[in-house]
């Protein structure tokens, strides 16, 4: 639990002698985990050592066919994109790698990928649908953060095909359409088909 963080435990040793009083009655004993090499400890925190199930891309990364990263796939992975992870594997040297549900291999380095919090899955769409229908009018944007002015508007009951799900820089899910534009993933505005 919580990546096995060590904790200090303080305890008072009982006095089992009825005739003598110990001078160190309030002596505390501490059990401390033996420190690992700082390099190894930092390396463990730097990588996912378990399957995070769903990750979002933080920095530019590539997809590979093997865990040793010898054969790269020519497919774009954009920053913020959500990837579903099926398992974790290790290289010959013991470096962890994440395997996507499509069978591609990506880094498990926390600088490049972060675990997706799906606590708002009843409010937002996190699983990529084939297409969605707008429940009410929905603005269309050119960027995932909705910073620029909208370029178009989906009318209510209009259907659009979805390419992938991307998180905004604040972690809000967005739907990337096949046209390369972005719409909200809010279930009150769009519905999966």
C-alpha positions, 0 to 999 in steps of 0.5 A, a space after each residue: 500500500 502506498 508504495 511501501 513507504 517506511 514508517 518509524 515506530 516508537 515504543 516503551 519497553 515494559 518493566 517486568 521486574 517488581 523489585 527493581 525500578 529501571 532508570 531508563 523507564 521511558 526509553 524509546 526503541 526505533 525500528 528503522 528500515 536499512 537505507 537502500 542506495 540512494 540511486 536505487 531508491 530514486 530509480 524505484 520512485 521514478 518508474 511505475 513498478 505496478 500496472 497503473 491501468 490508465 496513463 496520460 502522456 506528460 512529455 513526448 514519447 514513442 511507441 515500441 514493439 519490444 521492451 528493449 526499445 529497439 524497434 520504434 513504431 511510427 505512430 504519433 502519441 500526443 501530450 495528454 493522450 490517454 493510454 490503457 495499460 494491460 501489463 508491466 514487463 521488465 527489460 534484461 536490466 530490470 527497467 520496467 516498461 508498460 504494455 498498452 492494450 494494443 500491444 505497444 511498449 512505452 516507458 514506465 518513467 513517471 516523468 513521461 507518463 502519469 496515472 489517470 484519476 478516473 474518479 469523475 468517470 460518471 461526469 466525463 467520458 474516459 473510455 474512447 467511444 467510436 462516436 458521440 452525439 451532442 445532447 445540446 450545442 457544443 463548441 469545437 476548439 483547435 486545442 485541448 485546453 480550449 484557450 483559443 476561440 471556438 472554430 465551430 459548433 456542434 448542434 444538438 443531435 449532431 454525430 461526430 466520430 472520435 479519434 482519441 481521448 486527450 487530457 487538458 493540461 489541468 487533467 480534464 478529458 477532451 474528445 479529439 475528433 477525426 477532424 483533429 479538433 477537440 470537444 468536451 467529454 462532459 456527459 451532460 453535453 455529449 453522449 456515447 454512441 
